[in-house]
């Protein structure tokens, strides 16, 4: 059972779906999971799969599109603003506390890919979560910075962003850049099992969705370049944390770093044989992740 909902974060209207357990009763209160989506994705992709599996275990689950994404408002669409993503998560928790069937003392966070990084960032100061689980979490800032060869190219990119913003404010067209390889041949240029190599097989294949275009507003790119979801995590962190990655995931270092900075409250679980994208949709690996999440959330009631 699923209900389409909308809630506000200041001037933004965010679109979401609430999933209910089979035996749901409006008169009862339920442990509830808030799910955050990967960068460039929408709620109907990876979050939908994880939500449906968690409701079978008795949870109410909220998935939602971040501002500028999917069915949520925000212009220009496909803007990536990590600071806005964090604000959206806090507003989603606010929204959950208005629902009579949500047990406010048992709200859990589940972050997927970049959504895991944003969730960790939000949870540094948002203390209403009971526990946090992240699956193949990604620090988008570091990931983007490390893809740029040197400081000179980094500065050149920032200059180009400023010039593009100036053009747009003076009436020029919004420039969109591709975040997914435009062809199978281009994808093969990246190392085997890498996120960028496999992303095309998901976003332009098994997980394709019309509201997930694989594009990004270039004039807002500076926000990603300066972003660090782990900044001051060692100072603020108070939540039990489960970080799940795959043994073949090239993003595993982000999961390891999150655990290292969790002030002794984190644990890392590595699913053997899984790549980053495998944990988006392949039943064998996703089911393993669900078992780990269920055991973890049940431990922290």
SULPE-V665285 format. One record per helix or strand of 3 or more residues. SS is the DSSP state (a for helix, b for strand). FROM is the first residue (numbers start at 0). TO is the last residue. Records with the same first field share a line. If there is no record, write none. Layout:
# SULPE-V665285
SS=FROM-TO + FROM-TO
This chain:
# SULPE-V665285
b=1-8 + 11-18 + 29-35 + 59-63 + 101-111 + 128-134 + 175-177 + 214-216 + 239-245 + 265-270
a=45-54 + 81-95 + 113-122 + 139-145 + 150-168 + 183-186 + 194-205 + 217-224 + 232-235 + 251-259 + 277-280 + 282-298
